[in-house]
Structures are given as structure tokens and as C-alpha cells.
Amino acid sequence: MAGFRMEVSIRKLHNNPNMFEFVISTPTLTSQFRLPRPLVNKLRILIEKALVDKPRQ
């Protein structure tokens, strides 16, 4: 990943504490989207599982 640059930012919306805004930026593309808290929690669980699971051989 030495040649690939990506920035990720997450913030809670001020007018709705159960909504989160994600911004993912690369040199060629920026994506912005909003997710409700239950979906953010599901995403967090999926990321944690991917980080601790051993790869299949």
C-alpha cells in the first residue's frame, strides 16, 4: 500500500446524534455518505471480525 493514499473521516451530525457522516478521499475520487447508528455498529462489527479472523488457506 506504499503507493496508495486514502483519507477517511467520520463525524457525528450535530442535528441528529444517531447519524454519522463518512468522507473517503483518494487523489482521484471523494465519496461522502451518511449512515444511521445501527448500520455504523454493524459495519464496526464486520471490520473487527475481518481484522481478527485468520485468512483461509
Beta strands, then each sheet from edge to edge (+ up, - down):
strand 1: 7-12
strand 2: 19-25
strand 3: 30-36
sheet 1: 1+ 2- 3+
end
